[in-house]
Amino acid sequence: MPQLEVQDEGAVEAGLDALDTPVVATDGSRVRRIAGRVLPPVGAIVVFVAIWQALWAAAFWPEFKLPAPAAVWGQIWQLVTSGDIVGLFWVSVHRAVIGFAISLLIAVPLGLAIANIRVVRRGVGPLVSGLQSLPSVAWVPAAILWFGLNDRAIYWVVLLGAVPSIANGLVSGLDQVPPILPRVGKALGAGRFGGIRYILLPAALPGFLGGLKQGWAFSWRSLMAAELIATSPELGEGLGQFLHNGMSLSDISMVFAGIVLIFVVGVGIELLVFRPLENSVLRARGLTASAR
């Protein structure tokens, strides 16, 4: 019996060591993993374009309602060769980034106050949730009347679209933090700000990242709505203005090209910024299976 117990203990230790040993990906598994990530979206795009081409060839709708994929690609390629696409991206993306950064500076203290102060949660919390459900495009006419046709009106619309989403995401993440963690922090001597910085915010990070992604989506959509309505030469030509110009010219291929470019920016920010950030947080917490 003692010998059997020793063997069992050795087997348990070996199993625990195996669990702690990181899995080293071979070249074959790495290739399969990359292919598994790249091929599905590429295949979906190919299928979508094929269906689009078939519908256009069948002429269910006239040319001025459904353009050919080649015509849309021609519009995009013309923007690329002329260099105008750089200006379109710069005007819209830099506005979105600045608006999102300002929203972050406002939403984090607001979310912390709602999550930690009962009076603020009861008084301000419902208002923030109501603002999140309110379409930000509704603020465009008021912003134009208040600020005129300038960047301040556009940034105002972006803030009202992004701040509630980021704040509510932070509140949701903080509400999911186990109550024992702040108590342990207090027992170890952490003050109010130390507990927020070293305990609450790291523990709420997964939920907060979800709020950041949603906040960016609201920020981008709010910006496009503002650029579509608030058009002026002083504002420069962004993607929303480009889309509006296509509508004014009754050029459906230009409209579709604008839609494609707006979609590309949204997906690109998700894949290049938020997806790696989310994966790094998941890996840091040992959730490698959830990392994408």
C-alpha positions as a Markdown table, in Angstrom:
| # | Residue | x | y | z |
|---|---|---|---|---|
| 1 | Met | 0.0 | 0.0 | 0.0 |
| 2 | Pro | 2.7 | 2.6 | 0.8 |
| 3 | Gln | 4.3 | 1.8 | -2.6 |
| 4 | Leu | 1.0 | 2.3 | -4.4 |
| 5 | Glu | 0.4 | 5.7 | -2.6 |
| 6 | Val | 3.9 | 6.8 | -3.7 |
| 7 | Gln | 3.1 | 5.8 | -7.3 |
| 8 | Asp | -0.2 | 7.7 | -7.2 |
| 9 | Glu | 1.5 | 10.8 | -5.8 |
| 10 | Gly | 4.1 | 10.6 | -8.6 |
| 11 | Ala | 1.4 | 10.4 | -11.2 |
| 12 | Val | -0.4 | 13.4 | -9.7 |
| 13 | Glu | 2.7 | 15.4 | -9.7 |
| 14 | Ala | 3.5 | 14.4 | -13.3 |
| 15 | Gly | 0.0 | 15.4 | -14.3 |
| 16 | Leu | 0.3 | 18.8 | -12.6 |
| 17 | Asp | 3.7 | 19.4 | -14.3 |
| 18 | Ala | 2.1 | 18.6 | -17.6 |
| 19 | Leu | -0.7 | 21.1 | -17.0 |
| 20 | Asp | 1.9 | 23.8 | -16.2 |
| 21 | Thr | 4.0 | 23.0 | -19.3 |
| 22 | Pro | 3.2 | 25.4 | -22.1 |
| 23 | Val | 2.1 | 23.9 | -25.4 |
| 24 | Val | 4.7 | 24.6 | -28.1 |
| 25 | Ala | 3.1 | 25.0 | -31.4 |
| 26 | Thr | 4.7 | 23.2 | -34.3 |
| 27 | Asp | 5.1 | 24.7 | -37.8 |
| 28 | Gly | 2.2 | 22.5 | -39.0 |
| 29 | Ser | -0.2 | 23.6 | -36.2 |
| 30 | Arg | 0.8 | 27.2 | -36.7 |
| 31 | Val | 0.0 | 27.0 | -40.4 |
| 32 | Arg | -3.3 | 25.4 | -39.7 |
| 33 | Arg | -4.1 | 28.0 | -37.0 |
| 34 | Ile | -3.3 | 30.9 | -39.4 |
| 35 | Ala | -5.3 | 29.2 | -42.2 |
| 36 | Gly | -8.2 | 28.7 | -39.8 |
| 37 | Arg | -8.2 | 32.4 | -39.1 |
| 38 | Val | -7.7 | 33.7 | -42.6 |
| 39 | Leu | -9.6 | 31.3 | -44.8 |
| 40 | Pro | -13.1 | 31.6 | -43.3 |
| 41 | Pro | -13.5 | 35.4 | -43.7 |
| 42 | Val | -11.8 | 35.3 | -47.1 |
| 43 | Gly | -14.2 | 32.6 | -48.1 |
| 44 | Ala | -17.2 | 34.6 | -46.8 |
| 45 | Ile | -16.1 | 37.6 | -48.8 |
| 46 | Val | -15.7 | 35.5 | -52.0 |
| 47 | Val | -19.2 | 34.0 | -51.5 |
| 48 | Phe | -20.7 | 37.5 | -50.9 |
| 49 | Val | -19.1 | 39.0 | -54.0 |
| 50 | Ala | -20.1 | 36.0 | -56.1 |
| 51 | Ile | -23.8 | 36.4 | -55.0 |
| 52 | Trp | -23.5 | 40.2 | -55.6 |
| 53 | Gln | -22.1 | 39.5 | -59.1 |
| 54 | Ala | -24.9 | 37.0 | -59.8 |
| 55 | Leu | -27.6 | 39.4 | -58.7 |
| 56 | Trp | -26.2 | 42.1 | -60.9 |
| 57 | Ala | -25.8 | 39.8 | -63.9 |
| 58 | Ala | -29.4 | 38.7 | -63.5 |
| 59 | Ala | -30.5 | 42.3 | -63.7 |
| 60 | Phe | -33.2 | 42.1 | -61.0 |
| 61 | Trp | -32.6 | 45.8 | -60.3 |
| 62 | Pro | -31.5 | 48.5 | -62.7 |
| 63 | Glu | -27.9 | 49.6 | -62.8 |
| 64 | Phe | -28.5 | 52.8 | -60.9 |
| 65 | Lys | -29.8 | 50.8 | -57.9 |
| 66 | Leu | -27.3 | 47.9 | -57.8 |
| 67 | Pro | -23.8 | 48.5 | -59.3 |
| 68 | Ala | -21.5 | 45.8 | -60.5 |
| 69 | Pro | -18.7 | 44.8 | -58.1 |
| 70 | Ala | -16.2 | 45.8 | -60.8 |
| 71 | Ala | -17.7 | 49.4 | -60.9 |
| 72 | Val | -17.4 | 49.7 | -57.1 |
| 73 | Trp | -13.8 | 48.4 | -57.2 |
| 74 | Gly | -13.1 | 50.9 | -60.0 |
| 75 | Gln | -14.2 | 53.8 | -57.7 |
| 76 | Ile | -12.0 | 52.5 | -54.9 |
| 77 | Trp | -9.0 | 52.0 | -57.2 |
| 78 | Gln | -9.4 | 55.5 | -58.5 |
| 79 | Leu | -9.2 | 56.8 | -55.0 |
| 80 | Val | -6.1 | 54.7 | -54.4 |
| 81 | Thr | -4.2 | 55.7 | -57.5 |
| 82 | Ser | -5.1 | 59.4 | -57.1 |
| 83 | Gly | -4.0 | 59.4 | -53.4 |
| 84 | Asp | -7.4 | 60.8 | -52.3 |
| 85 | Ile | -8.0 | 57.7 | -50.2 |
| 86 | Val | -5.3 | 58.9 | -47.7 |
| 87 | Gly | -7.1 | 62.2 | -47.1 |
| 88 | Leu | -10.5 | 60.5 | -46.7 |
| 89 | Phe | -9.0 | 58.0 | -44.1 |
| 90 | Trp | -7.1 | 60.7 | -42.3 |
| 91 | Val | -10.0 | 63.1 | -41.9 |
| 92 | Ser | -12.4 | 60.5 | -40.5 |
| 93 | Val | -10.0 | 58.2 | -38.6 |
| 94 | His | -8.2 | 61.0 | -36.8 |
| 95 | Arg | -11.5 | 62.6 | -35.7 |
| 96 | Ala | -12.7 | 59.2 | -34.5 |
| 97 | Val | -9.4 | 58.6 | -32.5 |
| 98 | Ile | -9.5 | 62.0 | -30.9 |
| 99 | Gly | -13.2 | 61.8 | -30.0 |
| 100 | Phe | -12.7 | 58.3 | -28.6 |
| 101 | Ala | -9.7 | 59.4 | -26.5 |
| 102 | Ile | -11.7 | 62.3 | -25.1 |
| 103 | Ser | -14.6 | 60.0 | -24.4 |
| 104 | Leu | -12.3 | 57.7 | -22.5 |
| 105 | Leu | -11.1 | 60.5 | -20.3 |
| 106 | Ile | -14.7 | 61.4 | -19.5 |
| 107 | Ala | -16.2 | 57.9 | -19.3 |
| 108 | Val | -13.7 | 56.3 | -16.9 |
| 109 | Pro | -14.2 | 58.7 | -13.9 |
| 110 | Leu | -17.9 | 58.7 | -14.7 |
| 111 | Gly | -18.1 | 54.9 | -14.7 |
| 112 | Leu | -16.1 | 54.7 | -11.4 |
| 113 | Ala | -18.4 | 57.2 | -9.8 |
| 114 | Ile | -21.5 | 55.3 | -10.9 |
| 115 | Ala | -20.1 | 52.0 | -9.8 |
| 116 | Asn | -18.8 | 53.1 | -6.4 |
| 117 | Ile | -21.2 | 55.9 | -5.2 |
| 118 | Arg | -24.8 | 54.8 | -4.6 |
| 119 | Val | -26.3 | 58.2 | -5.0 |
| 120 | Val | -24.6 | 58.7 | -8.4 |
| 121 | Arg | -25.7 | 55.3 | -9.5 |
| 122 | Arg | -29.3 | 56.0 | -8.7 |
| 123 | Gly | -29.3 | 59.5 | -10.1 |
| 124 | Val | -26.9 | 59.4 | -13.1 |
| 125 | Gly | -26.9 | 55.7 | -14.0 |
| 126 | Pro | -30.3 | 55.7 | -15.7 |
| 127 | Leu | -29.5 | 58.9 | -17.6 |
| 128 | Val | -26.3 | 57.3 | -18.9 |
| 129 | Ser | -28.2 | 54.2 | -20.0 |
| 130 | Gly | -30.8 | 56.3 | -21.6 |
| 131 | Leu | -28.2 | 58.3 | -23.6 |
| 132 | Gln | -26.7 | 55.0 | -24.8 |
| 133 | Ser | -30.0 | 53.9 | -26.2 |
| 134 | Leu | -30.6 | 57.3 | -27.9 |
| 135 | Pro | -29.4 | 57.3 | -31.5 |
| 136 | Ser | -26.5 | 59.8 | -31.6 |
| 137 | Val | -27.7 | 61.1 | -35.0 |
| 138 | Ala | -30.5 | 62.8 | -33.1 |
| 139 | Trp | -27.9 | 65.1 | -31.6 |
| 140 | Val | -26.5 | 66.3 | -35.0 |
| 141 | Pro | -29.1 | 69.1 | -35.6 |
| 142 | Ala | -28.7 | 70.4 | -32.1 |
| 143 | Ala | -24.9 | 70.3 | -32.3 |
| 144 | Ile | -25.0 | 72.3 | -35.6 |
| 145 | Leu | -27.2 | 74.9 | -34.0 |
| 146 | Trp | -25.0 | 75.1 | -30.9 |
| 147 | Phe | -21.6 | 75.1 | -32.5 |
| 148 | Gly | -22.1 | 75.6 | -36.2 |
| 149 | Leu | -20.6 | 73.6 | -39.0 |
| 150 | Asn | -17.2 | 72.9 | -37.5 |
| 151 | Asp | -15.3 | 70.1 | -35.8 |
| 152 | Arg | -16.7 | 71.0 | -32.4 |
| 153 | Ala | -20.2 | 69.9 | -33.5 |
| 154 | Ile | -18.8 | 66.6 | -34.8 |
| 155 | Tyr | -16.8 | 65.9 | -31.7 |
| 156 | Trp | -19.9 | 66.6 | -29.6 |
| 157 | Val | -21.9 | 64.0 | -31.4 |
| 158 | Val | -19.0 | 61.5 | -31.1 |
| 159 | Leu | -18.8 | 62.1 | -27.3 |
| 160 | Leu | -22.5 | 61.6 | -26.8 |
| 161 | Gly | -22.3 | 58.3 | -28.7 |
| 162 | Ala | -19.2 | 56.9 | -27.1 |
| 163 | Val | -19.2 | 58.1 | -23.4 |
| 164 | Pro | -22.3 | 56.2 | -22.3 |
| 165 | Ser | -21.1 | 52.9 | -23.8 |
| 166 | Ile | -17.7 | 53.1 | -22.3 |
| 167 | Ala | -19.0 | 54.2 | -18.9 |
| 168 | Asn | -21.6 | 51.4 | -18.8 |
| 169 | Gly | -19.0 | 48.8 | -19.9 |
| 170 | Leu | -16.8 | 49.9 | -17.0 |
| 171 | Val | -19.7 | 49.7 | -14.6 |
| 172 | Ser | -20.6 | 46.3 | -15.8 |
| 173 | Gly | -17.1 | 45.1 | -15.4 |
| 174 | Leu | -16.8 | 46.5 | -11.9 |
| 175 | Asp | -20.1 | 44.9 | -10.9 |
| 176 | Gln | -18.7 | 41.5 | -11.7 |
| 177 | Val | -15.6 | 41.9 | -9.5 |
| 178 | Pro | -15.9 | 39.6 | -6.5 |
| 179 | Pro | -16.5 | 41.7 | -3.3 |
| 180 | Ile | -13.8 | 39.8 | -1.5 |
| 181 | Leu | -11.1 | 41.5 | -3.6 |
| 182 | Pro | -11.6 | 45.0 | -2.4 |
| 183 | Arg | -11.8 | 43.7 | 1.2 |
| 184 | Val | -8.5 | 41.9 | 0.8 |
| 185 | Gly | -7.0 | 45.1 | -0.7 |
| 186 | Lys | -8.1 | 47.1 | 2.4 |
| 187 | Ala | -6.7 | 44.4 | 4.7 |
| 188 | Leu | -3.4 | 44.8 | 2.9 |
| 189 | Gly | -3.4 | 48.5 | 3.4 |
| 190 | Ala | -4.7 | 49.7 | 0.0 |
| 191 | Gly | -6.4 | 53.1 | 0.1 |
| 192 | Arg | -9.3 | 54.2 | -2.0 |
| 193 | Phe | -7.3 | 55.2 | -5.1 |
| 194 | Gly | -4.8 | 52.3 | -4.6 |
| 195 | Gly | -7.7 | 49.9 | -4.5 |
| 196 | Ile | -9.2 | 51.3 | -7.7 |
| 197 | Arg | -5.8 | 51.3 | -9.5 |
| 198 | Tyr | -4.4 | 47.9 | -8.4 |
| 199 | Ile | -7.6 | 45.9 | -7.7 |
| 200 | Leu | -10.8 | 47.1 | -9.2 |
| 201 | Leu | -9.6 | 48.2 | -12.6 |
| 202 | Pro | -7.5 | 45.1 | -13.3 |
| 203 | Ala | -10.2 | 42.8 | -12.1 |
| 204 | Ala | -12.8 | 44.6 | -14.3 |
| 205 | Leu | -10.6 | 44.7 | -17.3 |
| 206 | Pro | -12.3 | 42.0 | -19.4 |
| 207 | Gly | -15.7 | 43.7 | -19.1 |
| 208 | Phe | -14.1 | 47.1 | -19.6 |
| 209 | Leu | -12.6 | 45.9 | -22.9 |
| 210 | Gly | -16.0 | 44.9 | -24.0 |
| 211 | Gly | -17.2 | 48.5 | -23.2 |
| 212 | Leu | -14.3 | 49.9 | -25.1 |
| 213 | Lys | -15.1 | 47.9 | -28.2 |
| 214 | Gln | -18.7 | 49.0 | -28.0 |
| 215 | Gly | -17.7 | 52.6 | -27.3 |
| 216 | Trp | -15.4 | 52.6 | -30.4 |
| 217 | Ala | -18.3 | 51.2 | -32.5 |
| 218 | Phe | -20.7 | 53.9 | -31.2 |
| 219 | Ser | -18.0 | 56.5 | -31.8 |
| 220 | Trp | -17.4 | 55.4 | -35.4 |
| 221 | Arg | -21.1 | 55.3 | -36.2 |
| 222 | Ser | -21.7 | 58.7 | -34.6 |
| 223 | Leu | -18.9 | 60.2 | -36.6 |
| 224 | Met | -20.3 | 58.8 | -39.9 |
| 225 | Ala | -23.7 | 60.1 | -39.0 |
| 226 | Ala | -22.3 | 63.6 | -38.2 |
| 227 | Glu | -20.2 | 63.7 | -41.4 |
| 228 | Leu | -23.2 | 62.7 | -43.5 |
| 229 | Ile | -25.4 | 65.5 | -42.2 |
| 230 | Ala | -22.9 | 68.2 | -41.3 |
| 231 | Thr | -21.2 | 68.8 | -44.6 |
| 232 | Ser | -19.1 | 71.9 | -45.3 |
| 233 | Pro | -15.9 | 72.6 | -47.2 |
| 234 | Glu | -14.4 | 73.9 | -43.9 |
| 235 | Leu | -14.8 | 70.4 | -42.4 |
| 236 | Gly | -12.8 | 68.7 | -45.1 |
| 237 | Glu | -13.8 | 65.5 | -47.0 |
| 238 | Gly | -14.0 | 62.4 | -44.8 |
| 239 | Leu | -15.7 | 59.1 | -45.6 |
| 240 | Gly | -19.1 | 60.4 | -44.5 |
| 241 | Gln | -18.7 | 63.4 | -46.8 |
| 242 | Phe | -17.6 | 61.1 | -49.6 |
| 243 | Leu | -20.8 | 59.0 | -49.1 |
| 244 | His | -22.9 | 62.1 | -49.1 |
| 245 | Asn | -21.3 | 63.3 | -52.3 |
| 246 | Gly | -22.1 | 60.0 | -54.0 |
| 247 | Met | -25.8 | 60.4 | -52.9 |
| 248 | Ser | -25.9 | 64.0 | -54.2 |
| 249 | Leu | -24.4 | 62.9 | -57.6 |
| 250 | Ser | -26.8 | 59.9 | -57.8 |
| 251 | Asp | -23.7 | 57.7 | -58.3 |
| 252 | Ile | -24.5 | 54.4 | -56.7 |
| 253 | Ser | -21.1 | 52.9 | -57.3 |
| 254 | Met | -19.6 | 55.8 | -55.4 |
| 255 | Val | -22.1 | 55.2 | -52.5 |
| 256 | Phe | -21.2 | 51.5 | -52.4 |
| 257 | Ala | -17.5 | 52.4 | -52.4 |
| 258 | Gly | -18.0 | 54.7 | -49.4 |
| 259 | Ile | -19.9 | 52.0 | -47.6 |
| 260 | Val | -17.0 | 49.5 | -48.3 |
| 261 | Leu | -14.4 | 51.9 | -47.1 |
| 262 | Ile | -16.3 | 52.6 | -43.9 |
| 263 | Phe | -16.6 | 48.9 | -43.3 |
| 264 | Val | -12.9 | 48.3 | -43.9 |
| 265 | Val | -12.0 | 50.9 | -41.3 |
| 266 | Gly | -14.3 | 49.4 | -38.7 |
| 267 | Val | -13.1 | 45.9 | -39.2 |
| 268 | Gly | -9.4 | 47.0 | -39.4 |
| 269 | Ile | -9.6 | 48.8 | -36.0 |
| 270 | Glu | -11.2 | 45.7 | -34.5 |
| 271 | Leu | -8.5 | 43.3 | -35.9 |
| 272 | Leu | -5.5 | 45.5 | -35.4 |
| 273 | Val | -6.3 | 47.1 | -32.1 |
| 274 | Phe | -9.0 | 45.5 | -30.0 |
| 275 | Arg | -8.5 | 41.8 | -31.0 |
| 276 | Pro | -4.8 | 41.7 | -30.0 |
| 277 | Leu | -5.5 | 43.7 | -26.8 |
| 278 | Glu | -8.3 | 41.3 | -25.9 |
| 279 | Asn | -6.1 | 38.2 | -26.7 |
| 280 | Ser | -3.2 | 39.6 | -24.5 |
| 281 | Val | -5.6 | 40.1 | -21.6 |
| 282 | Leu | -7.0 | 36.5 | -22.0 |
| 283 | Arg | -3.6 | 35.0 | -22.2 |
| 284 | Ala | -2.4 | 36.9 | -19.1 |
| 285 | Arg | -5.3 | 35.4 | -17.2 |
| 286 | Gly | -4.6 | 31.9 | -18.5 |
| 287 | Leu | -7.5 | 31.8 | -20.9 |
| 288 | Thr | -5.5 | 30.8 | -23.9 |
| 289 | Ala | -8.3 | 28.7 | -25.3 |
| 290 | Ser | -10.5 | 31.8 | -25.5 |
| 291 | Ala | -7.9 | 33.9 | -27.3 |
| 292 | Arg | -8.7 | 34.3 | -31.0 |
